[in-house]
Amino acid sequence: MAAELVEAKNMVMSFRVSDLQMLLGFVGRSKSGLKHELVTRALQLVQFDCSPEVFKKIKELYETRYNKKGSEVAPPPPAPPRAEALPLHSAYERGGAVARSLPAAGIDYPALYGKYLNGLGRLPPKVAKPEVRLVKLPFYTTLDELLKPTELVPQNNEKLQESPCIFALTPRQVELIRNSRELQPGVKSVQVVLRICYTDTSSPQEDQYPPNIAVKVNHSYCSVPGYYPSNKPGVEPKRPCRPINLTHLMYLSAATNRITVTWGNYGKSYSVGLYLVRQMTSAELLQRLKTIGIKHPELCKALVKEKLRLDPDSEIATTGVRVSLICPLVKMRLSVPCRAETCAHLQCFDAVFYLQMNEKKPTWMCPVCDKPAPYDQLIIDGLLSKILTECEDADEIEYLVDGSWCPIRAEKERSCSPQCPILVLGSSEVNGLLATANGTGENGKAPADVVDLTLDSSSSEEDEEEDEEEEDDDEGPQPKRRCSYEKGLVSAC
């Protein structure tokens, strides 16, 4: 049966438009559309519903085309001519490499077509050439590769180019999308995304959009991330280049999906790829980091000793290093102290806020040293996590040469408290003095002058002005007035 399927596919790939329409009309399927659409329907018919009658009809059409009247099995069709860097849609029109340009070394059309449509047979290329690779994104876990990165080839000298491609999802992939949870209303966690990058095989490429990009899925345009606003004069606004989610515009069935990428041809070469991914949240990445990314306290202690080890070539001996317990990102106390394995400093930032910020705007730059701190290089400092639970009354610590630590408290907390007694307003002694202010006090003595601390500054200034006027009216210098306080009640400190 497998040999018959391969034979039927090869014969279908050699059909003309009229042959394809006759075959599709024979089984009652739509005969309208371009040739590559008809080929796709015919191949799906062979793959999923190839009855003996259908196989007989395919042989009949093939033999009629090649004027074969006998009943013997026709030989497989000759391989099509090689193509050199055919664009995406030219390949489709020729019934060839659906979804990628053909290399100069050459791969036959049926093999590439089968490789593009996920459920069909896959034949390895004859010559392995370097392929464009995209960087791994922490918030996206790749489940399937629907279309390998394929170069966008211009068809003419126009600045605005269009490159279409088609693909079909397998039933398993459709089921994964339908059964996935919703990150937000209308957005599934399992998605079909389009990624675009420069055509460069030297290293993994980051996502990069071409100018004037527009993506059309079936009959609707897909939203593409816009530009960040820039308030600085003379600075061009930047666009966040992220995977483009196509899921909500696709046919979640066995039907084929057509994607058309419109892009500006300004000299640079770009490649596109399609992937089935699972989008992760910052909370899920944090949980994964807590599971596999915690560095043991003893290893962190050894790193502290290494940092503070005496260097014989240095004239300055470092006896300690201070580390803040405040996150440099949000100026709050650390909850999950984190840093990159490649960072040279001991200062940490909070993993919770770091992941949340990169979920909104991915930069993956260390807020302490401003160097790259990708997710796969992050570690949780086990020693500092332990210190945070033991030291709750300080915002800074100091590591010592032996790996130990001590808290550094604020200067105002370490300053000496006043040694003099403090007047407590509302005490019984004060109330007693206020009650006998116009009479004699205790033990028959004259009452002491009491300073009313409830008066505001304006009333105090008025009293001082009245005292100065009385002094001016009196003849001769008067001795300065002093308030006599009850002993032990108020001290002048």
C-alpha positions as CSV (number, residue, x, y, z in Angstrom):
1,M,0.0,0.0,0.0
2,A,2.8,2.4,0.8
3,A,4.4,1.8,-2.6
4,E,1.0,2.6,-4.3
5,L,0.7,5.8,-2.3
6,V,4.2,7.0,-3.4
7,E,3.4,6.1,-7.0
8,A,0.0,7.9,-6.9
9,K,1.7,11.1,-5.4
10,N,4.3,11.1,-8.1
11,M,1.7,10.8,-10.8
12,V,-0.4,13.6,-9.3
13,M,2.6,15.9,-9.1
14,S,3.0,15.5,-12.9
15,F,-0.7,16.4,-13.7
16,R,-1.7,19.5,-15.6
17,V,-4.5,21.8,-14.3
18,S,-7.1,20.0,-16.5
19,D,-6.0,16.6,-15.1
20,L,-6.3,17.8,-11.5
21,Q,-9.7,19.3,-12.1
22,M,-10.9,16.0,-13.6
23,L,-9.6,14.1,-10.6
24,L,-11.1,16.4,-8.1
25,G,-14.4,16.5,-10.0
26,F,-14.5,12.7,-10.0
27,V,-14.5,12.6,-6.2
28,G,-16.9,15.6,-5.9
29,R,-14.4,18.2,-4.6
30,S,-13.9,21.8,-5.5
31,K,-12.1,22.3,-8.9
32,S,-11.5,26.1,-8.5
33,G,-8.3,27.7,-7.6
34,L,-4.7,28.0,-8.7
35,K,-2.6,25.0,-9.6
36,H,-0.8,24.7,-6.3
37,E,-4.2,24.7,-4.5
38,L,-5.4,21.9,-6.8
39,V,-2.2,19.9,-6.2
40,T,-2.6,20.3,-2.5
41,R,-6.2,19.0,-2.6
42,A,-5.2,16.1,-4.8
43,L,-2.3,15.1,-2.5
44,Q,-4.5,15.3,0.5
45,L,-7.0,13.0,-1.3
46,V,-4.2,10.5,-2.0
47,Q,-2.9,10.7,1.5
48,F,-6.2,10.4,3.5
49,D,-8.8,8.9,1.1
50,C,-7.1,6.9,-1.6
51,S,-9.7,4.2,-2.5
52,P,-9.1,1.7,-5.3
53,E,-11.4,3.7,-7.5
54,V,-9.4,6.9,-6.9
55,F,-6.1,5.1,-7.5
56,K,-7.6,3.7,-10.8
57,K,-8.7,7.1,-11.9
58,I,-5.2,8.6,-11.2
59,K,-3.6,5.8,-13.3
60,E,-6.1,6.4,-16.1
61,L,-5.4,10.1,-16.2
62,Y,-1.7,9.6,-16.1
63,E,-1.8,7.0,-18.9
64,T,-4.0,9.2,-21.0
65,R,-1.6,12.0,-20.8
66,Y,1.4,9.9,-21.8
67,N,-0.6,8.0,-24.5
68,K,-0.2,4.7,-22.6
69,K,-2.9,2.3,-23.7
70,G,-1.7,-0.8,-22.0
71,S,-2.6,-2.1,-18.6
72,E,0.9,-2.2,-17.3
73,V,2.0,0.1,-14.5
74,A,3.4,3.3,-15.9
75,P,7.0,4.1,-14.9
76,P,7.4,7.0,-12.5
77,P,7.5,10.4,-14.1
78,P,10.9,11.9,-14.9
79,A,12.3,14.3,-12.4
80,P,11.5,18.0,-13.1
81,P,14.4,20.3,-14.1
82,R,16.5,21.8,-11.4
83,A,15.7,25.3,-10.3
84,E,18.0,28.0,-9.0
85,A,16.7,30.1,-6.1
86,L,13.1,30.1,-7.2
87,P,10.9,32.4,-5.1
88,L,8.1,31.0,-3.0
89,H,5.2,31.6,-5.2
90,S,7.0,30.6,-8.4
91,A,7.7,27.2,-6.9
92,Y,4.0,26.8,-6.1
93,E,2.9,27.7,-9.7
94,R,5.3,25.0,-11.0
95,G,3.9,22.4,-8.5
96,G,7.3,22.4,-6.8
97,A,8.8,23.4,-3.6
98,V,5.9,24.7,-1.6
99,A,7.2,27.0,1.2
100,R,10.9,27.3,0.4
101,S,13.2,28.3,-2.4
102,L,15.2,25.6,-4.2
103,P,19.0,25.6,-3.7
104,A,21.3,25.5,-6.7
105,A,22.3,22.0,-5.8
106,G,18.7,20.9,-6.5
107,I,16.1,18.8,-4.8
108,D,13.2,17.3,-6.7
109,Y,9.8,19.0,-6.4
110,P,7.8,16.1,-5.1
111,A,10.3,15.7,-2.2
112,L,10.0,19.3,-1.2
113,Y,6.3,19.4,-1.6
114,G,6.0,16.3,0.6
115,K,8.3,17.8,3.1
116,Y,6.3,21.0,3.3
117,L,3.0,19.3,3.9
118,N,3.4,17.7,7.3
119,G,1.6,14.4,6.7
120,L,3.3,13.4,3.4
121,G,6.4,11.5,2.7
122,R,9.8,13.2,3.4
123,L,12.9,12.6,1.4
124,P,16.2,14.0,2.6
125,P,18.1,16.5,0.5
126,K,21.0,15.3,-1.5
127,V,23.4,18.0,-0.4
128,A,23.3,19.4,3.1
129,K,23.6,23.2,3.0
130,P,23.9,25.6,6.0
131,E,20.5,26.7,7.1
132,V,19.2,29.9,8.8
133,R,18.7,29.3,12.5
134,L,16.7,31.5,14.9
135,V,17.5,32.1,18.5
136,K,15.5,30.3,21.1
137,L,13.0,32.4,22.9
138,P,12.5,31.7,26.6
139,F,8.7,32.5,26.5
140,Y,8.1,30.1,23.5
141,T,8.6,26.4,23.6
142,T,8.8,25.0,20.0
143,L,6.5,21.9,19.5
144,D,6.8,21.5,15.7
145,E,8.5,23.2,12.8
146,L,5.9,23.8,10.1
147,L,8.2,25.6,7.7
148,K,12.0,25.9,8.0
149,P,13.4,29.4,7.6
150,T,12.9,30.2,3.9
151,E,14.4,33.2,2.0
152,L,12.1,35.9,0.7
153,V,13.1,36.2,-3.0
154,P,12.1,39.4,-4.9
155,Q,10.3,38.7,-8.2
156,N,11.0,42.1,-9.8
157,N,12.6,45.5,-9.3
158,E,9.6,46.8,-7.3
159,K,10.2,48.0,-3.8
160,L,7.1,46.3,-2.4
161,Q,7.2,42.5,-2.8
162,E,4.7,39.7,-2.0
163,S,5.6,36.1,-1.1
164,P,2.8,33.6,-0.5
165,C,3.0,30.1,1.0
166,I,0.5,27.4,2.0
167,F,0.5,24.8,4.6
168,A,-1.8,22.3,6.4
169,L,-2.0,21.3,10.0
170,T,-2.2,17.7,11.1
171,P,-5.1,16.5,13.2
172,R,-2.7,16.2,16.2
173,Q,-1.6,19.8,15.8
174,V,-5.2,21.0,15.5
175,E,-6.1,19.1,18.7
176,L,-3.1,20.6,20.6
177,I,-4.3,24.1,19.7
178,R,-8.0,23.5,20.6
179,N,-7.2,21.8,23.9
180,S,-4.6,24.4,25.1
181,R,-5.6,26.9,27.8
182,E,-6.2,30.5,27.2
183,L,-3.6,33.1,28.3
184,Q,-6.2,35.8,27.8
185,P,-9.6,35.9,26.1
186,G,-9.1,34.7,22.5
187,V,-5.4,33.9,22.9
188,K,-4.4,30.2,23.2
189,S,-1.2,29.1,24.8
190,V,-0.4,26.8,21.8
191,Q,0.0,28.9,18.7
192,V,1.1,29.0,15.1
193,V,3.7,31.8,14.9
194,L,5.5,33.4,12.0
195,R,9.2,34.4,12.7
196,I,11.3,36.6,10.4
197,C,15.0,37.3,10.5
198,Y,18.0,38.2,8.4
199,T,19.2,35.5,6.0
200,D,22.5,34.7,7.8
201,T,23.8,31.2,8.4
202,S,26.8,32.2,10.5
203,S,25.0,32.2,13.8
204,P,21.5,32.0,15.3
205,Q,19.5,35.1,14.3
206,E,17.2,37.3,16.3
207,D,13.8,38.2,15.0
208,Q,14.0,41.2,12.6
209,Y,11.2,42.6,10.5
210,P,11.7,43.9,6.9
211,P,10.4,47.4,6.1
212,N,6.8,47.8,5.2
213,I,5.9,44.3,6.5
214,A,2.3,43.1,6.3
215,V,1.0,39.5,6.9
216,K,-2.2,38.2,5.4
217,V,-3.6,34.9,6.6
218,N,-6.2,33.4,4.3
219,H,-8.5,36.5,3.7
220,S,-7.6,38.7,6.7
221,Y,-4.6,40.8,7.6
222,C,-2.8,39.9,10.9
223,S,-1.8,42.6,13.3
224,V,2.0,43.2,13.6
225,P,3.6,44.9,16.6
226,G,3.9,48.6,16.1
227,Y,6.7,51.1,16.8
228,Y,7.6,52.3,20.3
229,P,7.0,56.0,20.5
230,S,10.2,58.1,20.7
231,N,10.3,61.5,22.4
232,K,13.9,62.2,21.6
233,P,14.5,64.5,18.6
234,G,16.3,62.8,15.7
235,V,15.9,59.3,17.1
236,E,13.9,56.9,14.9
237,P,11.2,54.9,16.7
238,K,12.0,51.2,17.3
239,R,9.7,48.3,16.6
240,P,9.7,45.2,18.9
241,C,10.3,42.3,16.6
242,R,8.5,39.3,18.0
243,P,6.9,36.1,16.7
244,I,3.6,37.0,15.0
245,N,0.6,34.9,16.2
246,L,-1.5,33.6,13.3
247,T,-3.7,31.1,15.1
248,H,-6.9,33.2,15.4
249,L,-7.0,33.7,11.6
250,M,-6.3,30.1,10.6
251,Y,-8.5,27.2,9.6
252,L,-8.2,24.7,12.5
253,S,-9.1,21.7,10.3
254,A,-7.6,19.7,7.5
255,A,-8.0,22.6,5.1
256,T,-4.9,24.4,3.8
257,N,-4.0,27.8,5.0
258,R,-2.5,30.5,2.8
259,I,-0.1,33.1,4.1
260,T,1.1,36.1,2.1
261,V,4.0,38.2,3.4
262,T,4.3,41.7,2.0
263,W,7.7,43.3,2.5
264,G,10.0,46.1,1.3
265,N,12.9,45.1,-0.9
266,Y,15.7,47.5,0.0
267,G,18.7,45.3,-0.5
268,K,18.7,43.2,2.7
269,S,17.7,39.5,2.6
270,Y,15.2,38.1,5.0
271,S,13.9,34.6,5.8
272,V,10.6,33.5,7.3
273,G,9.7,30.4,9.3
274,L,6.5,28.9,10.7
275,Y,6.4,27.1,14.1
276,L,3.9,25.5,16.4
277,V,4.8,26.8,19.8
278,R,3.6,26.9,23.4
279,Q,3.7,30.4,24.9
280,M,4.9,30.5,28.5
281,T,4.2,33.1,31.2
282,S,6.7,34.8,33.6
283,A,5.2,32.8,36.5
284,E,5.9,29.5,34.7
285,L,9.5,30.6,33.9
286,L,10.0,31.6,37.5
287,Q,8.8,28.2,38.7
288,R,11.2,26.5,36.3
289,L,14.0,28.7,37.5
290,K,13.3,27.8,41.1
291,T,13.3,24.1,40.2
292,I,16.6,23.9,38.2
293,G,18.4,27.3,38.8
294,I,19.1,27.5,42.5
295,K,22.8,27.7,43.3
296,H,23.8,26.0,46.6
297,P,24.7,28.4,49.5
298,E,28.1,26.7,49.9
299,L,28.9,27.4,46.2
300,C,27.9,31.0,46.6
301,K,30.0,31.3,49.7
302,A,33.0,29.9,47.8
303,L,32.4,32.5,45.1
304,V,32.4,35.3,47.8
305,K,35.8,34.0,49.1
306,E,37.1,33.9,45.5
307,K,36.1,37.6,45.0
308,L,37.7,38.7,48.2
309,R,40.9,36.6,48.0
310,L,44.1,38.6,48.4
311,D,45.7,39.4,45.1
312,P,49.6,39.5,45.6
313,D,49.9,41.8,42.6
314,S,47.5,44.3,44.0
315,E,48.5,47.0,46.5
316,I,45.0,47.4,47.8
317,A,43.6,44.6,50.0
318,T,39.8,44.1,49.9
319,T,38.4,43.2,53.3
320,G,34.7,43.1,52.4
321,V,32.2,43.9,49.8
322,R,28.7,45.4,50.4
323,V,25.6,44.0,48.8
324,S,22.3,45.7,48.9
325,L,19.1,43.8,49.7
326,I,17.1,46.2,47.6
327,C,16.3,45.3,44.0
328,P,17.8,47.9,41.6
329,L,14.8,47.4,39.3
330,V,11.9,48.4,41.6
331,K,13.7,49.7,44.7
332,M,12.0,47.1,46.9
333,R,13.4,44.4,49.1
334,L,14.5,41.3,47.2
335,S,12.2,38.3,47.3
336,V,14.0,35.9,44.8
337,P,17.7,37.1,44.5
338,C,18.9,36.4,41.0
339,R,21.8,37.2,38.7
340,A,23.4,35.8,35.5
341,E,26.1,33.2,35.8
342,T,28.3,35.4,33.5
343,C,28.0,38.5,35.7
344,A,31.2,39.4,37.7
345,H,29.3,41.1,40.6
346,L,27.7,39.7,43.7
347,Q,24.8,42.1,43.6
348,C,21.4,40.5,42.7
349,F,18.1,41.7,41.3
350,D,14.7,40.3,41.8
351,A,13.8,37.4,39.4
352,V,10.1,38.1,39.7
353,F,10.2,41.6,38.4
354,Y,13.0,40.8,35.9
355,L,10.9,38.1,34.2
356,Q,7.8,40.3,34.2
357,M,9.7,43.2,32.6
358,N,11.1,40.9,29.9
359,E,7.7,39.4,29.3
360,K,6.4,42.8,28.3
361,K,9.6,44.1,26.6
362,P,12.3,41.5,26.1
363,T,15.8,42.9,26.5
364,W,17.5,40.4,28.8
365,M,20.0,42.9,30.1
366,C,21.4,42.8,33.6
367,P,20.2,45.9,35.5
368,V,23.4,46.0,37.6
369,C,26.2,45.8,35.0
370,D,24.1,46.4,31.8
371,K,25.4,43.2,30.2
372,P,23.4,40.4,28.6
373,A,21.7,38.2,31.1
374,P,19.6,35.6,29.1
375,Y,17.2,33.3,30.9
376,D,19.3,30.2,30.4
377,Q,22.2,31.8,32.3
378,L,20.1,33.0,35.3
379,I,20.8,31.5,38.8
380,I,19.1,32.1,42.1
381,D,21.7,33.0,44.8
382,G,21.1,30.4,47.6
383,L,23.3,32.2,50.1
384,L,21.5,35.6,49.7
385,S,18.1,33.8,49.9
386,K,19.1,32.5,53.2
387,I,20.4,35.9,54.4
388,L,17.1,37.5,53.5
389,T,15.2,35.2,55.8
390,E,17.7,35.7,58.7
391,C,18.2,39.5,58.3
392,E,14.9,41.3,58.2
393,D,15.9,44.6,59.9
394,A,18.6,45.7,57.4
395,D,18.7,46.7,53.8
396,E,22.4,46.1,53.2
397,I,25.0,43.5,54.2
398,E,28.7,43.1,54.0
399,Y,30.5,39.9,52.9
400,L,33.8,39.3,54.7
401,V,36.9,37.5,53.5
402,D,36.0,34.2,55.2
403,G,32.6,34.1,53.5
404,S,30.7,35.2,56.5
405,W,28.5,38.3,56.5
406,C,27.2,41.1,58.8
407,P,24.3,43.4,58.5
408,I,24.9,47.1,57.7
409,R,22.2,49.3,59.4
410,A,21.4,52.9,58.7
411,E,23.4,55.6,60.4
412,K,20.4,57.0,62.2
413,E,19.7,53.6,63.8
414,R,23.3,53.4,65.0
415,S,23.4,57.0,66.5
416,C,23.4,57.4,70.3
417,S,20.0,58.0,71.8
418,P,19.6,61.1,74.1
419,Q,20.6,60.5,77.7
420,C,18.5,63.2,79.2
421,P,15.0,62.5,80.7
422,I,12.1,63.2,78.3
423,L,9.1,65.2,79.4
424,V,6.0,63.1,78.9
425,L,3.0,65.3,78.3
426,G,-0.1,64.2,80.0
427,S,1.6,62.6,83.0
428,S,0.2,62.9,86.4
429,E,3.0,65.3,87.6
430,V,2.4,67.7,84.7
431,N,-1.3,67.6,85.2
432,G,-0.9,68.3,88.9
433,L,1.4,71.3,88.2
434,L,-1.1,72.7,85.6
435,A,-3.9,72.3,88.1
436,T,-2.1,74.4,90.8
437,A,-0.6,76.9,88.5
438,N,-2.5,79.8,90.2
439,G,-2.1,78.5,93.8
440,T,0.7,76.8,95.8
441,G,2.2,73.6,94.7
442,E,3.2,70.6,96.7
443,N,4.8,71.1,100.2
444,G,3.5,74.7,100.2
445,K,6.1,75.9,97.8
446,A,5.5,78.4,95.0
447,P,4.5,76.7,91.8
448,A,7.1,76.3,89.1
449,D,6.7,78.0,85.7
450,V,5.4,75.6,83.2
451,V,6.1,75.8,79.5
452,D,3.0,75.1,77.5
453,L,4.2,73.1,74.5
454,T,0.8,73.2,72.8
455,L,1.2,76.8,71.8
456,D,2.3,77.4,68.2
457,S,5.3,79.4,67.1
458,S,3.2,82.6,66.4
459,S,2.0,82.9,70.0
460,S,5.5,82.4,71.3
461,E,6.8,85.2,69.0
462,E,4.1,87.5,70.3
463,D,5.0,86.8,73.9
464,E,8.7,87.6,73.1
465,E,7.7,90.9,71.5
466,E,5.7,91.9,74.6
467,D,8.6,91.0,76.9
468,E,10.9,93.2,74.8
469,E,8.5,96.1,75.0
470,E,8.3,95.8,78.8
471,E,12.0,95.8,79.0
472,D,12.3,98.9,76.9
473,D,9.8,100.7,79.2
474,D,11.7,99.9,82.4
475,E,14.6,102.0,83.4
476,G,18.0,100.4,83.6
477,P,19.1,97.0,82.5
478,Q,17.0,94.1,83.7
479,P,18.3,90.7,84.5
480,K,17.3,87.9,82.0
481,R,14.2,86.0,83.0
482,R,14.7,82.3,83.6
483,C,12.0,79.7,84.0
484,S,12.5,77.6,87.1
485,Y,11.4,74.0,86.5
486,E,10.5,71.4,89.0
487,K,13.6,69.3,89.5
488,G,13.5,66.2,87.5
489,L,10.6,67.3,85.4
490,V,12.3,68.8,82.3
491,S,16.1,68.8,81.7
492,A,17.8,71.2,79.3
493,C,19.6,69.0,76.9
